[in-house]
Amino acid sequence: MRAVEVDDRPIAVLRSGDRFYAFDNFCTHEGVTFTAGYGVIAKNRVVCMLHSSAFDLATGAVLTGPAQDSLQTYEVLVSGEDVLVRIP
């Protein structure tokens, strides 16, 4: 998992298997950043280690609380060796 900024927005980008994912780099529960050591990837989910909220990597949906709000996810395009994140 790697932290990037797109249009001043903190984004986490990661590769799981042969797929890339991008989502806001903070838990919607307490706002801690996943890439600062508060997040781990397991079974197509990112888990906030502060209070164990889990989110689906593809949709951002909350899988387990205490978080109630989904993560904002972003489309990822791979062009050669570049990984591009599309911000709406």
PDB file of N, CA, C and O in Angstrom:
ATOM      1  N   MET A   1       0.860  -1.172   0.000  1.00  0.00           N
ATOM      2  CA  MET A   1       0.000   0.000   0.000  1.00  0.00           C
ATOM      3  C   MET A   1       0.901   1.228   0.000  1.00  0.00           C
ATOM      4  O   MET A   1       1.883   1.295   0.739  1.00  0.00           O
ATOM      5  N   ARG A   2       0.555   2.189  -0.832  1.00  0.00           N
ATOM      6  CA  ARG A   2       1.367   3.389  -0.968  1.00  0.00           C
ATOM      7  C   ARG A   2       0.480   4.624  -0.919  1.00  0.00           C
ATOM      8  O   ARG A   2      -0.615   4.637  -1.481  1.00  0.00           O
ATOM      9  N   ALA A   3       0.960   5.654  -0.247  1.00  0.00           N
ATOM     10  CA  ALA A   3       0.232   6.924  -0.160  1.00  0.00           C
ATOM     11  C   ALA A   3       0.609   7.809  -1.338  1.00  0.00           C
ATOM     12  O   ALA A   3       1.785   7.939  -1.679  1.00  0.00           O
ATOM     13  N   VAL A   4      -0.400   8.419  -1.957  1.00  0.00           N
ATOM     14  CA  VAL A   4      -0.188   9.407  -3.016  1.00  0.00           C
ATOM     15  C   VAL A   4      -1.176  10.545  -2.787  1.00  0.00           C
ATOM     16  O   VAL A   4      -2.135  10.409  -2.027  1.00  0.00           O
ATOM     17  N   GLU A   5      -0.932  11.649  -3.447  1.00  0.00           N
ATOM     18  CA  GLU A   5      -1.898  12.748  -3.425  1.00  0.00           C
ATOM     19  C   GLU A   5      -2.332  13.033  -4.847  1.00  0.00           C
ATOM     20  O   GLU A   5      -1.504  13.166  -5.748  1.00  0.00           O
ATOM     21  N   VAL A   6      -3.631  13.125  -5.038  1.00  0.00           N
ATOM     22  CA  VAL A   6      -4.202  13.464  -6.335  1.00  0.00           C
ATOM     23  C   VAL A   6      -5.097  14.665  -6.115  1.00  0.00           C
ATOM     24  O   VAL A   6      -6.089  14.580  -5.391  1.00  0.00           O
ATOM     25  N   ASP A   7      -4.755  15.783  -6.734  1.00  0.00           N
ATOM     26  CA  ASP A   7      -5.517  17.021  -6.548  1.00  0.00           C
ATOM     27  C   ASP A   7      -5.682  17.358  -5.057  1.00  0.00           C
ATOM     28  O   ASP A   7      -6.775  17.699  -4.606  1.00  0.00           O
ATOM     29  N   ASP A   8      -4.577  17.256  -4.305  1.00  0.00           N
ATOM     30  CA  ASP A   8      -4.547  17.542  -2.859  1.00  0.00           C
ATOM     31  C   ASP A   8      -5.410  16.594  -2.036  1.00  0.00           C
ATOM     32  O   ASP A   8      -5.753  16.906  -0.896  1.00  0.00           O
ATOM     33  N   ARG A   9      -5.757  15.464  -2.585  1.00  0.00           N
ATOM     34  CA  ARG A   9      -6.572  14.473  -1.890  1.00  0.00           C
ATOM     35  C   ARG A   9      -5.664  13.293  -1.516  1.00  0.00           C
ATOM     36  O   ARG A   9      -5.018  12.726  -2.397  1.00  0.00           O
ATOM     37  N   PRO A  10      -5.597  12.906  -0.219  1.00  0.00           N
ATOM     38  CA  PRO A  10      -4.769  11.752   0.167  1.00  0.00           C
ATOM     39  C   PRO A  10      -5.437  10.442  -0.256  1.00  0.00           C
ATOM     40  O   PRO A  10      -6.561  10.135   0.143  1.00  0.00           O
ATOM     41  N   ILE A  11      -4.712   9.687  -1.073  1.00  0.00           N
ATOM     42  CA  ILE A  11      -5.226   8.446  -1.641  1.00  0.00           C
ATOM     43  C   ILE A  11      -4.264   7.311  -1.280  1.00  0.00           C
ATOM     44  O   ILE A  11      -3.047   7.494  -1.264  1.00  0.00           O
ATOM     45  N   ALA A  12      -4.824   6.151  -0.994  1.00  0.00           N
ATOM     46  CA  ALA A  12      -4.033   4.933  -0.834  1.00  0.00           C
ATOM     47  C   ALA A  12      -4.189   4.118  -2.110  1.00  0.00           C
ATOM     48  O   ALA A  12      -5.300   3.931  -2.608  1.00  0.00           O
ATOM     49  N   VAL A  13      -3.077   3.639  -2.631  1.00  0.00           N
ATOM     50  CA  VAL A  13      -3.090   2.794  -3.822  1.00  0.00           C
ATOM     51  C   VAL A  13      -2.400   1.489  -3.459  1.00  0.00           C
ATOM     52  O   VAL A  13      -1.349   1.488  -2.817  1.00  0.00           O
ATOM     53  N   LEU A  14      -2.994   0.390  -3.870  1.00  0.00           N
ATOM     54  CA  LEU A  14      -2.361  -0.890  -3.570  1.00  0.00           C
ATOM     55  C   LEU A  14      -2.652  -1.888  -4.658  1.00  0.00           C
ATOM     56  O   LEU A  14      -3.609  -1.764  -5.422  1.00  0.00           O
ATOM     57  N   ARG A  15      -1.798  -2.875  -4.699  1.00  0.00           N
ATOM     58  CA  ARG A  15      -1.978  -3.979  -5.641  1.00  0.00           C
ATOM     59  C   ARG A  15      -2.271  -5.225  -4.835  1.00  0.00           C
ATOM     60  O   ARG A  15      -1.551  -5.562  -3.895  1.00  0.00           O
ATOM     61  N   SER A  16      -3.333  -5.900  -5.213  1.00  0.00           N
ATOM     62  CA  SER A  16      -3.684  -7.176  -4.601  1.00  0.00           C
ATOM     63  C   SER A  16      -3.857  -8.169  -5.733  1.00  0.00           C
ATOM     64  O   SER A  16      -4.787  -8.049  -6.531  1.00  0.00           O
ATOM     65  N   GLY A  17      -2.978  -9.138  -5.807  1.00  0.00           N
ATOM     66  CA  GLY A  17      -2.984 -10.062  -6.942  1.00  0.00           C
ATOM     67  C   GLY A  17      -2.609  -9.309  -8.199  1.00  0.00           C
ATOM     68  O   GLY A  17      -1.558  -8.669  -8.252  1.00  0.00           O
ATOM     69  N   ASP A  18      -3.453  -9.377  -9.209  1.00  0.00           N
ATOM     70  CA  ASP A  18      -3.173  -8.666 -10.457  1.00  0.00           C
ATOM     71  C   ASP A  18      -4.035  -7.416 -10.614  1.00  0.00           C
ATOM     72  O   ASP A  18      -4.136  -6.866 -11.711  1.00  0.00           O
ATOM     73  N   ARG A  19      -4.650  -6.968  -9.533  1.00  0.00           N
ATOM     74  CA  ARG A  19      -5.545  -5.804  -9.591  1.00  0.00           C
ATOM     75  C   ARG A  19      -5.057  -4.688  -8.688  1.00  0.00           C
ATOM     76  O   ARG A  19      -4.543  -4.931  -7.596  1.00  0.00           O
ATOM     77  N   PHE A  20      -5.226  -3.455  -9.162  1.00  0.00           N
ATOM     78  CA  PHE A  20      -4.904  -2.276  -8.368  1.00  0.00           C
ATOM     79  C   PHE A  20      -6.185  -1.667  -7.812  1.00  0.00           C
ATOM     80  O   PHE A  20      -7.235  -1.706  -8.452  1.00  0.00           O
ATOM     81  N   TYR A  21      -6.083  -1.107  -6.618  1.00  0.00           N
ATOM     82  CA  TYR A  21      -7.203  -0.444  -5.953  1.00  0.00           C
ATOM     83  C   TYR A  21      -6.747   0.933  -5.473  1.00  0.00           C
ATOM     84  O   TYR A  21      -5.577   1.128  -5.147  1.00  0.00           O
ATOM     85  N   ALA A  22      -7.671   1.876  -5.432  1.00  0.00           N
ATOM     86  CA  ALA A  22      -7.387   3.208  -4.906  1.00  0.00           C
ATOM     87  C   ALA A  22      -8.592   3.669  -4.097  1.00  0.00           C
ATOM     88  O   ALA A  22      -9.739   3.474  -4.500  1.00  0.00           O
ATOM     89  N   PHE A  23      -8.313   4.284  -2.948  1.00  0.00           N
ATOM     90  CA  PHE A  23      -9.385   4.749  -2.058  1.00  0.00           C
ATOM     91  C   PHE A  23      -8.829   5.832  -1.156  1.00  0.00           C
ATOM     92  O   PHE A  23      -7.614   5.968  -1.010  1.00  0.00           O
ATOM     93  N   ASP A  24      -9.729   6.610  -0.544  1.00  0.00           N
ATOM     94  CA  ASP A  24      -9.284   7.654   0.378  1.00  0.00           C
ATOM     95  C   ASP A  24      -8.411   7.028   1.457  1.00  0.00           C
ATOM     96  O   ASP A  24      -8.726   5.963   1.986  1.00  0.00           O
ATOM     97  N   ASN A  25      -7.308   7.703   1.777  1.00  0.00           N
ATOM     98  CA  ASN A  25      -6.309   7.157   2.692  1.00  0.00           C
ATOM     99  C   ASN A  25      -6.607   7.510   4.149  1.00  0.00           C
ATOM    100  O   ASN A  25      -5.708   7.900   4.895  1.00  0.00           O
ATOM    101  N   PHE A  26      -7.862   7.373   4.547  1.00  0.00           N
ATOM    102  CA  PHE A  26      -8.199   7.570   5.956  1.00  0.00           C
ATOM    103  C   PHE A  26      -9.460   6.787   6.289  1.00  0.00           C
ATOM    104  O   PHE A  26     -10.387   6.709   5.483  1.00  0.00           O
ATOM    105  N   CYS A  27      -9.486   6.219   7.465  1.00  0.00           N
ATOM    106  CA  CYS A  27     -10.654   5.485   7.928  1.00  0.00           C
ATOM    107  C   CYS A  27     -11.793   6.467   8.170  1.00  0.00           C
ATOM    108  O   CYS A  27     -11.581   7.544   8.726  1.00  0.00           O
ATOM    109  N   THR A  28     -12.985   6.102   7.759  1.00  0.00           N
ATOM    110  CA  THR A  28     -14.132   6.996   7.928  1.00  0.00           C
ATOM    111  C   THR A  28     -14.623   7.051   9.374  1.00  0.00           C
ATOM    112  O   THR A  28     -15.495   7.857   9.700  1.00  0.00           O
ATOM    113  N   HIS A  29     -14.081   6.216  10.229  1.00  0.00           N
ATOM    114  CA  HIS A  29     -14.493   6.213  11.630  1.00  0.00           C
ATOM    115  C   HIS A  29     -13.735   7.260  12.435  1.00  0.00           C
ATOM    116  O   HIS A  29     -14.354   8.131  13.047  1.00  0.00           O
ATOM    117  N   GLU A  30     -12.396   7.192  12.445  1.00  0.00           N
ATOM    118  CA  GLU A  30     -11.592   8.116  13.251  1.00  0.00           C
ATOM    119  C   GLU A  30     -10.604   8.930  12.423  1.00  0.00           C
ATOM    120  O   GLU A  30      -9.907   9.788  12.965  1.00  0.00           O
ATOM    121  N   GLY A  31     -10.535   8.676  11.126  1.00  0.00           N
ATOM    122  CA  GLY A  31      -9.703   9.487  10.262  1.00  0.00           C
ATOM    123  C   GLY A  31      -8.223   9.148  10.229  1.00  0.00           C
ATOM    124  O   GLY A  31      -7.439   9.900   9.650  1.00  0.00           O
ATOM    125  N   VAL A  32      -7.817   8.035  10.836  1.00  0.00           N
ATOM    126  CA  VAL A  32      -6.395   7.671  10.776  1.00  0.00           C
ATOM    127  C   VAL A  32      -6.054   7.173   9.380  1.00  0.00           C
ATOM    128  O   VAL A  32      -6.901   6.609   8.688  1.00  0.00           O
ATOM    129  N   THR A  33      -4.812   7.386   8.974  1.00  0.00           N
ATOM    130  CA  THR A  33      -4.403   6.979   7.630  1.00  0.00           C
ATOM    131  C   THR A  33      -4.016   5.505   7.602  1.00  0.00           C
ATOM    132  O   THR A  33      -3.342   5.001   8.501  1.00  0.00           O
ATOM    133  N   PHE A  34      -4.455   4.841   6.563  1.00  0.00           N
ATOM    134  CA  PHE A  34      -4.140   3.429   6.391  1.00  0.00           C
ATOM    135  C   PHE A  34      -2.656   3.217   6.142  1.00  0.00           C
ATOM    136  O   PHE A  34      -2.074   2.257   6.650  1.00  0.00           O
ATOM    137  N   THR A  35      -2.034   4.101   5.366  1.00  0.00           N
ATOM    138  CA  THR A  35      -0.636   3.902   4.976  1.00  0.00           C
ATOM    139  C   THR A  35       0.363   4.283   6.063  1.00  0.00           C
ATOM    140  O   THR A  35       1.561   4.049   5.902  1.00  0.00           O
ATOM    141  N   ALA A  36      -0.100   4.863   7.160  1.00  0.00           N
ATOM    142  CA  ALA A  36       0.801   5.215   8.266  1.00  0.00           C
ATOM    143  C   ALA A  36       0.904   4.058   9.258  1.00  0.00           C
ATOM    144  O   ALA A  36       1.286   4.264  10.410  1.00  0.00           O
ATOM    145  N   GLY A  37       0.571   2.857   8.826  1.00  0.00           N
ATOM    146  CA  GLY A  37       0.669   1.697   9.686  1.00  0.00           C
ATOM    147  C   GLY A  37      -0.629   1.326  10.366  1.00  0.00           C
ATOM    148  O   GLY A  37      -0.660   0.397  11.173  1.00  0.00           O
ATOM    149  N   TYR A  38      -1.711   2.042  10.052  1.00  0.00           N
ATOM    150  CA  TYR A  38      -3.001   1.735  10.671  1.00  0.00           C
ATOM    151  C   TYR A  38      -3.878   0.858   9.792  1.00  0.00           C
ATOM    152  O   TYR A  38      -5.023   0.580  10.148  1.00  0.00           O
ATOM    153  N   GLY A  39      -3.367   0.424   8.663  1.00  0.00           N
ATOM    154  CA  GLY A  39      -4.192  -0.400   7.784  1.00  0.00           C
ATOM    155  C   GLY A  39      -3.487  -1.662   7.356  1.00  0.00           C
ATOM    156  O   GLY A  39      -2.270  -1.668   7.173  1.00  0.00           O
ATOM    157  N   VAL A  40      -4.242  -2.734   7.194  1.00  0.00           N
ATOM    158  CA  VAL A  40      -3.696  -3.975   6.676  1.00  0.00           C
ATOM    159  C   VAL A  40      -4.681  -4.520   5.651  1.00  0.00           C
ATOM    160  O   VAL A  40      -5.885  -4.277   5.726  1.00  0.00           O
ATOM    161  N   ILE A  41      -4.138  -5.259   4.694  1.00  0.00           N
ATOM    162  CA  ILE A  41      -4.937  -5.826   3.626  1.00  0.00           C
ATOM    163  C   ILE A  41      -5.126  -7.314   3.908  1.00  0.00           C
ATOM    164  O   ILE A  41      -4.160  -8.028   4.177  1.00  0.00           O
ATOM    165  N   ALA A  42      -6.360  -7.773   3.845  1.00  0.00           N
ATOM    166  CA  ALA A  42      -6.654  -9.186   4.050  1.00  0.00           C
ATOM    167  C   ALA A  42      -7.922  -9.555   3.298  1.00  0.00           C
ATOM    168  O   ALA A  42      -8.962  -8.923   3.484  1.00  0.00           O
ATOM    169  N   LYS A  43      -7.844 -10.578   2.446  1.00  0.00           N
ATOM    170  CA  LYS A  43      -9.031 -11.110   1.755  1.00  0.00           C
ATOM    171  C   LYS A  43      -9.876 -10.034   1.087  1.00  0.00           C
ATOM    172  O   LYS A  43     -11.073  -9.923   1.356  1.00  0.00           O
ATOM    173  N   ASN A  44      -9.254  -9.240   0.214  1.00  0.00           N
ATOM    174  CA  ASN A  44      -9.944  -8.196  -0.547  1.00  0.00           C
ATOM    175  C   ASN A  44     -10.604  -7.145   0.327  1.00  0.00           C
ATOM    176  O   ASN A  44     -11.644  -6.587  -0.025  1.00  0.00           O
ATOM    177  N   ARG A  45      -9.992  -6.885   1.458  1.00  0.00           N
ATOM    178  CA  ARG A  45     -10.485  -5.832   2.344  1.00  0.00           C
ATOM    179  C   ARG A  45      -9.309  -5.102   2.960  1.00  0.00           C
ATOM    180  O   ARG A  45      -8.219  -5.652   3.116  1.00  0.00           O
ATOM    181  N   VAL A  46      -9.559  -3.841   3.307  1.00  0.00           N
ATOM    182  CA  VAL A  46      -8.575  -3.087   4.077  1.00  0.00           C
ATOM    183  C   VAL A  46      -9.174  -2.937   5.474  1.00  0.00           C
ATOM    184  O   VAL A  46     -10.349  -2.603   5.631  1.00  0.00           O
ATOM    185  N   VAL A  47      -8.348  -3.190   6.475  1.00  0.00           N
ATOM    186  CA  VAL A  47      -8.807  -3.156   7.860  1.00  0.00           C
ATOM    187  C   VAL A  47      -8.046  -2.077   8.606  1.00  0.00           C
ATOM    188  O   VAL A  47      -6.815  -2.053   8.591  1.00  0.00           O
ATOM    189  N   CYS A  48      -8.775  -1.185   9.255  1.00  0.00           N
ATOM    190  CA  CYS A  48      -8.160  -0.156  10.085  1.00  0.00           C
ATOM    191  C   CYS A  48      -7.765  -0.803  11.406  1.00  0.00           C
ATOM    192  O   CYS A  48      -8.605  -1.384  12.093  1.00  0.00           O
ATOM    193  N   MET A  49      -6.509  -0.705  11.754  1.00  0.00           N
ATOM    194  CA  MET A  49      -6.024  -1.373  12.951  1.00  0.00           C
ATOM    195  C   MET A  49      -6.356  -0.623  14.237  1.00  0.00           C
ATOM    196  O   MET A  49      -6.145  -1.150  15.330  1.00  0.00           O
ATOM    197  N   LEU A  50      -6.871   0.596  14.123  1.00  0.00           N
ATOM    198  CA  LEU A  50      -7.212   1.344  15.331  1.00  0.00           C
ATOM    199  C   LEU A  50      -8.434   0.743  16.029  1.00  0.00           C
ATOM    200  O   LEU A  50      -8.403   0.501  17.236  1.00  0.00           O
ATOM    201  N   HIS A  51      -9.516   0.502  15.268  1.00  0.00           N
ATOM    202  CA  HIS A  51     -10.735  -0.068  15.857  1.00  0.00           C
ATOM    203  C   HIS A  51     -11.310  -1.225  15.044  1.00  0.00           C
ATOM    204  O   HIS A  51     -12.438  -1.654  15.285  1.00  0.00           O
ATOM    205  N   SER A  52     -10.533  -1.733  14.079  1.00  0.00           N
ATOM    206  CA  SER A  52     -10.881  -2.925  13.279  1.00  0.00           C
ATOM    207  C   SER A  52     -12.022  -2.744  12.288  1.00  0.00           C
ATOM    208  O   SER A  52     -12.630  -3.732  11.874  1.00  0.00           O
ATOM    209  N   SER A  53     -12.327  -1.519  11.899  1.00  0.00           N
ATOM    210  CA  SER A  53     -13.298  -1.345  10.815  1.00  0.00           C
ATOM    211  C   SER A  53     -12.705  -1.934   9.546  1.00  0.00           C
ATOM    212  O   SER A  53     -11.520  -1.751   9.265  1.00  0.00           O
ATOM    213  N   ALA A  54     -13.523  -2.639   8.781  1.00  0.00           N
ATOM    214  CA  ALA A  54     -13.063  -3.262   7.541  1.00  0.00           C
ATOM    215  C   ALA A  54     -13.910  -2.765   6.378  1.00  0.00           C
ATOM    216  O   ALA A  54     -15.119  -2.572   6.500  1.00  0.00           O
ATOM    217  N   PHE A  55     -13.234  -2.562   5.233  1.00  0.00           N
ATOM    218  CA  PHE A  55     -13.878  -2.020   4.042  1.00  0.00           C
ATOM    219  C   PHE A  55     -13.537  -2.893   2.836  1.00  0.00           C
ATOM    220  O   PHE A  55     -12.416  -3.387   2.715  1.00  0.00           O
ATOM    221  N   ASP A  56     -14.510  -3.079   1.948  1.00  0.00           N
ATOM    222  CA  ASP A  56     -14.298  -3.804   0.705  1.00  0.00           C
ATOM    223  C   ASP A  56     -13.384  -2.989  -0.200  1.00  0.00           C
ATOM    224  O   ASP A  56     -13.632  -1.804  -0.422  1.00  0.00           O
ATOM    225  N   LEU A  57     -12.323  -3.613  -0.728  1.00  0.00           N
ATOM    226  CA  LEU A  57     -11.379  -2.880  -1.575  1.00  0.00           C
ATOM    227  C   LEU A  57     -12.019  -2.376  -2.864  1.00  0.00           C
ATOM    228  O   LEU A  57     -11.692  -1.279  -3.318  1.00  0.00           O
ATOM    229  N   ALA A  58     -12.914  -3.143  -3.459  1.00  0.00           N
ATOM    230  CA  ALA A  58     -13.497  -2.769  -4.741  1.00  0.00           C
ATOM    231  C   ALA A  58     -14.570  -1.698  -4.620  1.00  0.00           C
ATOM    232  O   ALA A  58     -14.648  -0.804  -5.463  1.00  0.00           O
ATOM    233  N   THR A  59     -15.397  -1.776  -3.585  1.00  0.00           N
ATOM    234  CA  THR A  59     -16.543  -0.869  -3.486  1.00  0.00           C
ATOM    235  C   THR A  59     -16.414   0.170  -2.379  1.00  0.00           C
ATOM    236  O   THR A  59     -17.096   1.194  -2.408  1.00  0.00           O
ATOM    237  N   GLY A  60     -15.538  -0.087  -1.397  1.00  0.00           N
ATOM    238  CA  GLY A  60     -15.414   0.806  -0.251  1.00  0.00           C
ATOM    239  C   GLY A  60     -16.471   0.572   0.813  1.00  0.00           C
ATOM    240  O   GLY A  60     -16.470   1.251   1.840  1.00  0.00           O
ATOM    241  N   ALA A  61     -17.379  -0.382   0.586  1.00  0.00           N
ATOM    242  CA  ALA A  61     -18.454  -0.656   1.534  1.00  0.00           C
ATOM    243  C   ALA A  61     -17.900  -1.108   2.881  1.00  0.00           C
ATOM    244  O   ALA A  61     -16.897  -1.819   2.952  1.00  0.00           O
ATOM    245  N   VAL A  62     -18.569  -0.682   3.939  1.00  0.00           N
ATOM    246  CA  VAL A  62     -18.197  -1.116   5.285  1.00  0.00           C
ATOM    247  C   VAL A  62     -18.566  -2.587   5.433  1.00  0.00           C
ATOM    248  O   VAL A  62     -19.708  -2.979   5.192  1.00  0.00           O
ATOM    249  N   LEU A  63     -17.587  -3.395   5.831  1.00  0.00           N
ATOM    250  CA  LEU A  63     -17.833  -4.814   6.063  1.00  0.00           C
ATOM    251  C   LEU A  63     -18.011  -5.108   7.551  1.00  0.00           C
ATOM    252  O   LEU A  63     -18.822  -5.951   7.933  1.00  0.00           O
ATOM    253  N   THR A  64     -17.254  -4.412   8.377  1.00  0.00           N
ATOM    254  CA  THR A  64     -17.420  -4.491   9.834  1.00  0.00           C
ATOM    255  C   THR A  64     -17.155  -3.123  10.422  1.00  0.00           C
ATOM    256  O   THR A  64     -16.290  -2.387   9.946  1.00  0.00           O
ATOM    257  N   GLY A  65     -17.903  -2.783  11.458  1.00  0.00           N
ATOM    258  CA  GLY A  65     -17.773  -1.489  12.119  1.00  0.00           C
ATOM    259  C   GLY A  65     -16.669  -1.502  13.157  1.00  0.00           C
ATOM    260  O   GLY A  65     -15.976  -2.499  13.359  1.00  0.00           O
ATOM    261  N   PRO A  66     -16.535  -0.367  13.803  1.00  0.00           N
ATOM    262  CA  PRO A  66     -17.553   0.621  14.093  1.00  0.00           C
ATOM    263  C   PRO A  66     -17.795   1.676  12.999  1.00  0.00           C
ATOM    264  O   PRO A  66     -18.730   2.467  13.128  1.00  0.00           O
ATOM    265  N   ALA A  67     -16.990   1.714  11.936  1.00  0.00           N
ATOM    266  CA  ALA A  67     -17.250   2.691  10.870  1.00  0.00           C
ATOM    267  C   ALA A  67     -18.653   2.481  10.307  1.00  0.00           C
ATOM    268  O   ALA A  67     -19.126   1.350  10.198  1.00  0.00           O
ATOM    269  N   GLN A  68     -19.302   3.570   9.957  1.00  0.00           N
ATOM    270  CA  GLN A  68     -20.625   3.497   9.353  1.00  0.00           C
ATOM    271  C   GLN A  68     -20.638   4.004   7.917  1.00  0.00           C
ATOM    272  O   GLN A  68     -21.524   3.652   7.138  1.00  0.00           O
ATOM    273  N   ASP A  69     -19.651   4.835   7.565  1.00  0.00           N
ATOM    274  CA  ASP A  69     -19.585   5.409   6.224  1.00  0.00           C
ATOM    275  C   ASP A  69     -18.573   4.657   5.375  1.00  0.00           C
ATOM    276  O   ASP A  69     -17.485   4.314   5.839  1.00  0.00           O
ATOM    277  N   SER A  70     -18.946   4.404   4.117  1.00  0.00           N
ATOM    278  CA  SER A  70     -18.065   3.727   3.179  1.00  0.00           C
ATOM    279  C   SER A  70     -16.855   4.588   2.839  1.00  0.00           C
ATOM    280  O   SER A  70     -16.872   5.807   3.011  1.00  0.00           O
ATOM    281  N   LEU A  71     -15.807   3.931   2.352  1.00  0.00           N
ATOM    282  CA  LEU A  71     -14.649   4.634   1.803  1.00  0.00           C
ATOM    283  C   LEU A  71     -14.976   5.076   0.386  1.00  0.00           C
ATOM    284  O   LEU A  71     -15.686   4.380  -0.340  1.00  0.00           O
ATOM    285  N   GLN A  72     -14.461   6.227  -0.005  1.00  0.00           N
ATOM    286  CA  GLN A  72     -14.554   6.645  -1.400  1.00  0.00           C
ATOM    287  C   GLN A  72     -13.506   5.860  -2.181  1.00  0.00           C
ATOM    288  O   GLN A  72     -12.324   5.904  -1.840  1.00  0.00           O
ATOM    289  N   THR A  73     -13.916   5.150  -3.212  1.00  0.00           N
ATOM    290  CA  THR A  73     -12.983   4.414  -4.055  1.00  0.00           C
ATOM    291  C   THR A  73     -12.857   5.133  -5.392  1.00  0.00           C
ATOM    292  O   THR A  73     -13.699   5.952  -5.758  1.00  0.00           O
ATOM    293  N   TYR A  74     -11.777   4.806  -6.120  1.00  0.00           N
ATOM    294  CA  TYR A  74     -11.481   5.482  -7.387  1.00  0.00           C
ATOM    295  C   TYR A  74     -11.095   4.457  -8.438  1.00  0.00           C
ATOM    296  O   TYR A  74     -10.535   3.403  -8.138  1.00  0.00           O
ATOM    297  N   GLU A  75     -11.409   4.796  -9.665  1.00  0.00           N
ATOM    298  CA  GLU A  75     -11.026   3.957 -10.794  1.00  0.00           C
ATOM    299  C   GLU A  75      -9.517   4.026 -10.976  1.00  0.00           C
ATOM    300  O   GLU A  75      -8.913   5.094 -10.880  1.00  0.00           O
ATOM    301  N   VAL A  76      -8.920   2.870 -11.240  1.00  0.00           N
ATOM    302  CA  VAL A  76      -7.484   2.792 -11.472  1.00  0.00           C
ATOM    303  C   VAL A  76      -7.254   2.272 -12.881  1.00  0.00           C
ATOM    304  O   VAL A  76      -7.844   1.274 -13.295  1.00  0.00           O
ATOM    305  N   LEU A  77      -6.392   2.958 -13.608  1.00  0.00           N
ATOM    306  CA  LEU A  77      -6.010   2.539 -14.950  1.00  0.00           C
ATOM    307  C   LEU A  77      -4.509   2.282 -14.958  1.00  0.00           C
ATOM    308  O   LEU A  77      -3.743   3.044 -14.368  1.00  0.00           O
ATOM    309  N   VAL A  78      -4.091   1.222 -15.619  1.00  0.00           N
ATOM    310  CA  VAL A  78      -2.674   0.922 -15.752  1.00  0.00           C
ATOM    311  C   VAL A  78      -2.300   1.151 -17.206  1.00  0.00           C
ATOM    312  O   VAL A  78      -2.888   0.568 -18.117  1.00  0.00           O
ATOM    313  N   SER A  79      -1.306   2.016 -17.404  1.00  0.00           N
ATOM    314  CA  SER A  79      -0.817   2.331 -18.743  1.00  0.00           C
ATOM    315  C   SER A  79       0.688   2.095 -18.765  1.00  0.00           C
ATOM    316  O   SER A  79       1.464   2.917 -18.278  1.00  0.00           O
ATOM    317  N   GLY A  80       1.086   0.976 -19.329  1.00  0.00           N
ATOM    318  CA  GLY A  80       2.500   0.604 -19.279  1.00  0.00           C
ATOM    319  C   GLY A  80       2.903   0.366 -17.841  1.00  0.00           C
ATOM    320  O   GLY A  80       2.351  -0.511 -17.175  1.00  0.00           O
ATOM    321  N   GLU A  81       3.866   1.144 -17.352  1.00  0.00           N
ATOM    322  CA  GLU A  81       4.300   1.027 -15.962  1.00  0.00           C
ATOM    323  C   GLU A  81       3.674   2.086 -15.070  1.00  0.00           C
ATOM    324  O   GLU A  81       3.987   2.160 -13.882  1.00  0.00           O
ATOM    325  N   ASP A  82       2.790   2.909 -15.631  1.00  0.00           N
ATOM    326  CA  ASP A  82       2.129   3.960 -14.848  1.00  0.00           C
ATOM    327  C   ASP A  82       0.798   3.454 -14.295  1.00  0.00           C
ATOM    328  O   ASP A  82       0.032   2.770 -14.974  1.00  0.00           O
ATOM    329  N   VAL A  83       0.555   3.817 -13.042  1.00  0.00           N
ATOM    330  CA  VAL A  83      -0.726   3.524 -12.393  1.00  0.00           C
ATOM    331  C   VAL A  83      -1.431   4.858 -12.239  1.00  0.00           C
ATOM    332  O   VAL A  83      -0.941   5.747 -11.542  1.00  0.00           O
ATOM    333  N   LEU A  84      -2.578   5.003 -12.886  1.00  0.00           N
ATOM    334  CA  LEU A  84      -3.305   6.253 -12.925  1.00  0.00           C
ATOM    335  C   LEU A  84      -4.595   6.146 -12.113  1.00  0.00           C
ATOM    336  O   LEU A  84      -5.317   5.154 -12.220  1.00  0.00           O
ATOM    337  N   VAL A  85      -4.883   7.158 -11.308  1.00  0.00           N
ATOM    338  CA  VAL A  85      -6.101   7.194 -10.500  1.00  0.00           C
ATOM    339  C   VAL A  85      -6.999   8.268 -11.063  1.00  0.00           C
ATOM    340  O   VAL A  85      -6.591   9.420 -11.214  1.00  0.00           O
ATOM    341  N   ARG A  86      -8.233   7.884 -11.377  1.00  0.00           N
ATOM    342  CA  ARG A  86      -9.202   8.832 -11.925  1.00  0.00           C
ATOM    343  C   ARG A  86     -10.051   9.422 -10.788  1.00  0.00           C
ATOM    344  O   ARG A  86     -10.750   8.698 -10.077  1.00  0.00           O
ATOM    345  N   ILE A  87      -9.975  10.742 -10.635  1.00  0.00           N
ATOM    346  CA  ILE A  87     -10.771  11.454  -9.636  1.00  0.00           C
ATOM    347  C   ILE A  87     -11.956  12.089 -10.357  1.00  0.00           C
ATOM    348  O   ILE A  87     -11.760  12.836 -11.315  1.00  0.00           O
ATOM    349  N   PRO A  88     -13.189  11.805  -9.912  1.00  0.00           N
ATOM    350  CA  PRO A  88     -14.351  12.381 -10.595  1.00  0.00           C
ATOM    351  C   PRO A  88     -14.433  13.892 -10.424  1.00  0.00           C
ATOM    352  O   PRO A  88     -15.356  14.522 -10.940  1.00  0.00           O
TER     353      PRO A  88
END
